[in-house]
Amino acid sequence: ASGSEDQTIKLWDVHTGNCLKTLQGHTKRVNSVRFSPDGQLLASGSEDQTVKLWNPSTGKCLRVLEGHRDRIWSVAFSPDGQTLASSGEDKTVKLWNLTTGECFKTLGHANRVWSVAFSPDGQLLASSGEDRTVKLWNPSIGDCLKTLEGYTNKVFSVAFSLDGRTLASVGEDQTVKLWNATTGECLQSLEGHASRVWSVAFAPQRHVNSPNDQLLASSSDDQTVKLWNLQTGKCKTLSGHTNWVCCVAFSPDGQLLASGSEDQTIKLWHPITGQCLQTLHGYNGKVWSVAFNPDSATLASGGENQTIKLWDLTIGEPLETLKGHTNRVWSVAFSPDGQLLASGSEDQTIKLWHPATGNCLRTLRGHRDRVWSVAFSPDGTTLASGSDDQTVKIWDTRSGECLNTLEGHTNWVRSVAFSPDGQILASSGEDEVIILWNLKTGKSLKKLRSPKLYEGMKMIGVIGLTEAQKAALRALGASDGE
């Protein structure tokens, strides 16, 4: 059985590959489907806030379970088939009596609940949530027996320092992490943001008032941009946006810092004083990416309204609107010589533009899902892209040919960045891992990630744990180990 964005469930013959039946009834996408242990029932959970119980033989909907106040992410049957668990965006797990259709217990997390699973003996129910916990419940009485606390550090953005020795990463854990790009050691964790951090950028030159200082900018859901002095440890908070700040970029001459926000504005800041110099209005959509051209006189922005705008920073007005993408634009980047502009979109394509004329020179196709990030190599001859299809692709910017597909991530690839010498590419994603790639061989050099709560713990000779408990511990870093 499969559930889909097209609001249907399909039943397939696994031997022939034929679709046996299409079950219709949900009014929004179907996020989860499960068969009962005896195969007599099929449960489906949907974004229409309902759980439906189906007879898979006839395709008839037998019952609709209503009670969730938001989309449903997961459903699971107990081993005896008498109880169904469902979890959703409304931060709850609900337990349903399948004989009566009654919800007899509602259990809670502090944020959306992504998944539920019963232990094989039915004595435990495990739930995992956006609150970075796994909870183990007694499903009979609804008591929470244990909360396993770790964290899932989805990594949204990475950037190399000027000398290429340090890599900065940001993500869902609200911190900025600094890594030794050679050894993979986590050098420092900068704390100060009050919500997830979307973007990070190193200043292109040393602090003008103190040549030994280096600046780093980060932007967050907390509506702020933070400027970090990595030598002194001091942090300056730039406030003014009224919604999430999705992206930051320094101008190549180091005189400006740009930030794009879901408040539909771009702000230009003085990176030393933190003063807001200008606010650019007129994008008419959420701004998810900004990039300066090499002469620092033009800024490109991309976002929700499917277009790229080029801005004249001397007057603060749009020069050109580039149209051609058929969905949101997640990333924009200028080539080092300023002769090309690349854009990555939800429409699964990358476009190469001539910024002077606004003409689309080439469309690069090959990704099978949205393109989150694009970056030019320092010599401008290659382009890297990261996608929801879990791959990084390397493209020849002259021919448009895909030179290599780098596979190693197990979830969306959110960000890509070249080292200053162009020999290494860093990629990061929702699998909590940063991968450093050797671009000559296409091989992974190193994987960087933060340690998990039970990292190094070995479950050798352990008794009394169910398979569900062991699975939860493995997810938090434990191993069966020899």
C-alpha positions in Angstrom: 0.0 0.0 0.0 1.2 3.5 -0.7 -0.2 6.9 0.3 0.4 10.0 -1.8 0.2 13.8 -2.2 -2.6 13.1 -4.7 -4.9 12.3 -1.7 -5.2 8.6 -2.6 -4.0 5.2 -1.3 -3.0 2.7 -3.9 -2.8 -1.1 -3.4 -0.2 -2.8 -5.5 0.6 -6.4 -6.5 4.2 -6.8 -5.4 4.8 -9.6 -7.9 3.5 -8.0 -11.0 3.8 -4.4 -10.1 0.2 -3.8 -11.1 -2.0 -1.4 -9.2 -4.9 -3.4 -7.8 -7.0 -0.7 -6.3 -7.1 3.0 -5.6 -8.8 4.1 -2.4 -10.3 7.6 -2.4 -11.7 9.6 0.4 -9.1 11.8 1.9 -9.2 15.5 1.0 -5.4 16.2 1.5 -2.2 14.3 1.1 -1.8 10.9 2.8 1.3 10.8 5.0 1.1 7.3 6.5 -0.4 3.9 5.7 -0.3 0.6 7.7 -1.8 -2.8 7.5 -3.2 -4.5 10.6 -1.3 -7.6 11.7 -3.9 -9.9 10.2 -4.1 -7.9 7.0 -7.9 -7.3 7.4 -7.6 -3.6 7.9 -5.6 -0.8 6.4 -5.2 2.5 8.3 -4.3 5.8 6.7 -3.3 9.1 8.2 -3.7 12.4 6.3 -3.2 16.1 6.3 -7.0 16.4 6.4 -6.6 15.6 10.1 -8.4 12.2 9.9 -7.4 8.6 10.2 -9.4 6.3 7.9 -9.8 2.5 8.3 -10.3 0.6 5.1 -11.2 -3.0 4.1 -8.3 -3.7 1.7 -10.2 -6.4 -0.1 -13.2 -4.3 -1.1 -11.6 -0.8 -0.9 -14.5 0.3 1.3 -13.8 2.9 4.0 -15.1 1.3 7.2 -14.6 4.1 9.7 -13.2 7.7 10.0 -11.4 8.5 13.3 -11.6 12.2 14.0 -9.9 14.1 16.9 -6.5 15.4 15.7 -6.4 19.2 15.2 -3.8 19.2 12.6 -2.1 17.0 10.0 -1.4 13.4 10.9 2.2 12.1 10.3 2.1 8.5 11.4 -0.2 5.5 12.3 0.7 2.1 13.8 -1.3 -1.0 14.9 -0.7 -2.8 18.1 0.5 -6.4 17.6 -2.9 -7.8 18.7 -4.7 -5.5 16.2 -7.0 -4.0 18.8 -5.4 -0.6 19.1 -4.2 2.0 16.7 -1.8 4.8 17.5 -1.6 8.0 15.5 0.6 11.0 15.8 0.5 14.5 14.3 1.4 18.1 14.0 -0.8 18.9 17.0 1.9 17.5 19.3 -0.2 14.5 20.4 -0.2 10.7 20.1 -3.7 9.3 20.1 -4.7 5.7 21.0 -7.9 4.4 19.4 -10.0 1.4 20.3 -10.6 -0.2 16.9 -13.8 -2.0 18.0 -15.6 1.2 19.0 -13.6 3.9 17.1 -13.2 5.7 20.4 -10.0 7.7 21.3 -9.3 6.4 24.8 -6.0 8.2 25.4 -4.1 11.3 24.3 -0.4 11.5 25.0 1.8 14.5 24.4 5.1 15.9 23.2 6.3 19.5 23.3 6.2 19.7 19.5 5.0 17.8 16.4 5.2 14.0 16.7 6.7 12.4 13.6 6.4 8.7 14.2 4.9 6.0 16.4 5.7 2.3 16.8 4.6 -0.5 19.1 7.1 -3.0 20.6 6.6 -6.6 19.4 5.0 -7.6 22.6 2.7 -4.5 22.6 3.8 -3.5 26.1 5.5 -0.3 24.9 4.7 2.4 22.5 7.6 4.6 21.2 7.0 8.1 19.7 9.6 10.5 18.3 9.1 14.2 18.0 10.3 17.5 16.8 11.2 18.2 20.4 14.3 16.0 19.9 13.0 13.3 22.2 11.9 9.7 22.0 9.3 8.8 24.5 8.4 5.3 25.7 4.9 4.8 26.9 2.8 2.2 28.6 -0.1 2.1 26.0 -2.5 0.5 28.4 -2.6 3.3 30.9 -0.9 6.1 29.0 2.0 6.6 31.4 5.3 7.9 30.0 7.9 5.4 31.2 11.0 7.1 29.9 12.1 10.1 27.8 15.3 9.6 25.7 16.9 12.9 25.1 19.3 13.6 22.4 19.2 16.0 19.5 18.8 15.8 15.8 21.0 18.4 14.3 19.7 19.0 10.9 22.4 21.1 9.2 21.1 23.9 7.0 24.2 25.8 5.9 28.0 25.5 5.8 30.8 28.0 4.9 34.6 27.8 4.7 36.8 30.4 6.4 39.2 32.5 4.3 42.1 30.2 4.8 40.0 27.0 4.3 41.1 25.6 7.7 37.8 26.2 9.4 34.3 25.1 8.4 31.2 26.8 10.0 27.9 25.0 10.2 24.4 26.0 11.4 21.2 24.2 11.9 18.3 23.2 14.0 20.1 23.1 17.3 20.3 26.9 17.4 24.1 27.0 17.5 26.9 27.9 15.1 29.6 25.2 15.1 33.2 25.7 14.0 35.1 22.6 12.8 38.7 21.9 11.9 38.3 21.1 8.3 41.4 18.9 8.3 40.8 16.7 11.4 37.0 17.0 11.7 37.3 18.1 15.3 34.5 20.4 16.5 36.4 23.5 17.8 33.7 25.6 19.2 29.9 26.0 19.5 28.6 29.5 19.5 25.3 30.0 21.4 23.0 33.0 21.3 20.3 32.4 18.8 16.8 31.6 20.2 15.7 29.4 17.3 17.0 27.4 14.4 19.8 29.0 12.4 19.4 29.0 8.6 22.5 30.6 7.1 26.1 31.3 7.9 28.8 33.4 6.1 32.4 34.4 6.8 33.4 38.0 6.1 35.8 38.1 3.1 38.4 40.2 4.9 39.7 40.8 8.4 38.0 43.4 10.7 39.3 46.8 9.4 39.9 48.1 12.9 41.8 45.0 14.0 43.5 43.1 11.2 43.7 39.9 13.3 39.9 39.7 13.8 37.6 37.6 11.7 33.8 38.1 11.5 31.1 35.5 11.0 27.4 36.2 10.3 24.4 34.0 11.0 20.7 34.3 10.5 17.8 32.7 12.4 14.1 32.1 12.9 14.5 34.4 15.9 14.3 37.3 13.4 17.9 38.4 14.0 21.3 38.4 12.3 24.2 37.8 14.6 27.8 39.0 13.9 30.4 37.0 15.7 34.0 38.1 16.3 35.8 34.8 16.3 39.0 36.2 18.0 37.4 38.1 20.8 34.2 36.0 21.2 32.0 39.0 21.1 28.6 38.9 19.4 26.6 41.7 18.0 22.8 41.2 17.3 21.3 43.0 14.4 17.5 43.5 14.8 15.0 44.9 12.4 13.4 42.0 10.5 9.9 41.1 11.5 10.0 37.4 10.4 12.5 34.6 9.9 15.9 35.7 8.5 16.6 33.0 5.9 19.9 34.1 4.4 23.0 36.3 4.9 25.9 37.2 2.6 28.8 39.6 2.8 29.8 41.8 -0.2 33.1 40.8 -1.7 34.7 44.1 -0.6 33.5 43.4 3.0 31.7 46.7 3.3 28.1 45.4 3.4 26.2 42.5 4.9 22.9 41.6 3.2 20.1 39.6 4.9 16.9 38.2 3.3 13.8 37.5 5.3 10.3 36.0 5.2 9.1 39.5 5.9 9.7 40.1 2.1 12.5 42.6 2.6 16.3 42.6 2.2 18.4 44.6 4.6 21.8 46.0 4.1 24.0 46.3 7.2 27.3 47.9 8.1 29.3 44.8 9.3 31.4 46.7 11.7 28.9 49.0 13.4 25.8 46.7 12.9 23.8 49.7 11.6 21.0 49.1 9.1 22.0 51.2 6.1 19.1 50.4 3.8 16.0 48.2 3.4 15.1 46.9 0.0 11.3 46.5 -0.7 9.6 45.1 -3.7 10.4 41.4 -3.9 6.7 40.6 -3.2 7.5 37.3 -1.6 9.6 35.6 1.1 13.4 36.1 0.4 15.3 32.8 0.7 18.6 33.6 -0.9 20.9 36.6 -1.6 24.2 37.0 -3.4 26.5 39.9 -4.3 28.2 40.1 -7.6 32.0 40.4 -7.5 32.1 44.3 -7.8 29.7 44.5 -4.8 27.5 46.9 -6.7 24.7 44.4 -7.6 22.7 42.1 -5.4 20.7 39.1 -6.6 17.8 37.7 -4.5 15.6 34.6 -5.0 12.5 33.4 -3.1 8.9 32.4 -3.0 7.6 34.2 -6.1 9.6 32.1 -8.6 11.7 35.1 -9.8 15.2 36.4 -9.3 15.6 40.1 -8.8 18.8 42.0 -9.5 19.3 45.2 -7.4 21.4 48.3 -8.0 22.8 48.9 -4.6 23.8 52.5 -5.4 20.2 53.5 -5.6 18.5 50.6 -3.9 16.2 49.8 -6.8 15.6 46.7 -8.9 17.5 46.5 -12.1 16.0 43.4 -13.6 13.5 40.6 -12.8 14.6 37.2 -14.2 11.7 34.9 -14.9 11.8 31.3 -16.0 11.6 29.1 -12.9 8.2 27.5 -12.3 8.5 27.2 -8.6 10.3 28.8 -5.6 13.9 29.8 -6.0 16.0 28.6 -3.1 19.5 29.6 -4.0 21.4 32.2 -6.1 25.1 32.6 -6.7 27.3 34.7 -8.9 30.4 33.3 -10.7 33.7 34.7 -9.5 34.0 36.9 -12.6 30.4 38.1 -12.4 29.5 36.9 -15.9 27.1 34.2 -14.7 24.4 33.9 -12.2 23.2 30.5 -11.1 19.8 29.8 -9.5 18.5 26.6 -7.9 14.7 26.0 -7.6 12.0 23.8 -6.3 11.2 23.0 -9.9 14.2 20.6 -9.8 16.3 22.7 -12.2 19.3 25.0 -12.1 19.4 28.0 -14.5 22.5 29.9 -15.6 21.8 33.5 -16.4 23.7 36.4 -18.0 23.2 39.1 -15.4 23.9 42.0 -17.7 21.1 41.1 -20.1 18.9 39.0 -18.0 18.9 36.2 -20.5 18.7 32.5 -19.4 21.7 30.9 -21.1 21.2 27.3 -20.0 18.9 25.1 -17.9 20.6 22.2 -16.0 18.4 19.2 -15.5 19.2 16.0 -13.6 18.1 16.4 -10.0 14.9 14.5 -9.1 13.7 16.9 -6.4 14.1 20.5 -5.3 17.5 22.1 -5.5 18.4 23.8 -2.2 21.9 25.2 -2.9 24.2 26.2 -5.7 27.9 27.3 -5.5 30.5 28.1 -8.1 34.1 26.8 -7.8 36.7 29.5 -7.2 37.8 29.4 -10.9 34.2 29.5 -12.1 34.5 26.4 -14.3 32.3 24.2 -12.2 29.1 24.5 -10.3 27.9 22.4 -7.3 24.3 21.8 -6.4 22.6 20.1 -3.5 19.1 18.6 -3.6 16.3 16.9 -1.8 17.2 13.8 -3.9 20.1 13.3 -1.4 22.8 14.0 -4.0 25.3 16.6 -4.8 25.9 17.2 -8.5 29.0 18.8 -10.1 28.4 20.6 -13.4 30.6 22.0 -16.2 29.4 25.7 -16.4 30.5 25.9 -20.1 28.8 22.8 -21.5 26.1 22.3 -18.9 27.2 18.7 -18.6 26.9 16.9 -15.2 30.4 15.8 -14.5 29.8 13.8 -11.3 27.0 12.9 -8.9 28.2 12.6 -5.3 26.2 10.1 -3.2 26.6 9.7 0.5 23.9 11.7 2.3 20.8 9.9 3.5 18.5 12.9 3.5 18.1 16.3 1.9 21.3 18.2 1.0 20.7 21.7 2.1 24.0 23.5 1.5 27.2 23.2 -0.6 30.5 25.2 -0.3 33.9 25.1 -2.1 37.1 25.4 -0.2 39.1 28.5 -1.3 41.5 26.4 -3.3 38.7 24.5 -5.0 40.0 21.1 -4.1 37.3 20.3 -1.5 33.6 20.6 -1.4 31.6 20.6 1.8 27.9 19.5 1.8 25.4 19.4 4.6 21.9 18.2 5.1 19.0 16.9 7.1 20.9 13.7 7.9 22.9 15.6 10.6 26.2 15.1 8.6 28.7 17.4 6.9 30.6 15.6 4.2 33.9 16.8 2.8 34.5 15.6 -0.8 37.7 15.3 -2.8 36.6 16.8 -6.1 39.2 15.1 -8.2 38.1 11.6 -7.2 34.6 12.3 -6.1 35.3 10.4 -2.9 34.3 11.3 0.6 37.3 12.5 2.6 35.6 13.0 6.0 32.2 13.1 7.7 31.6 15.6 10.4 28.8 15.4 12.9 28.0 16.3 16.5 28.1 13.4 19.1 24.8 11.9 20.1 23.6 11.3 23.6 24.5 7.6 23.8 27.5 7.8 21.5 29.9 4.9 22.3 27.5 3.0 24.4 27.5 -0.7 23.5 24.5 -2.9 24.2 26.5 -6.1 24.7 24.8 -8.7 27.0 22.0 -6.3 27.8 18.8 -8.0 28.8 15.3 -6.7 29.5 15.1 -4.2 26.6 12.5 -4.6 23.9 13.4 -4.2 20.2 11.7 -0.8 20.2 13.8 0.3 23.1 17.0 -0.9 21.4 16.0 0.9 18.2 15.5 4.1 20.1 18.9 3.8 21.7 20.6 3.1 18.4 19.0 6.2 17.0 20.7 8.1 19.8 24.2 6.7 19.1 24.3 3.3 20.9 25.5 0.3 19.0 25.2 -3.5 19.3 29.0 -3.5 19.2 31.5 -6.2 19.3 
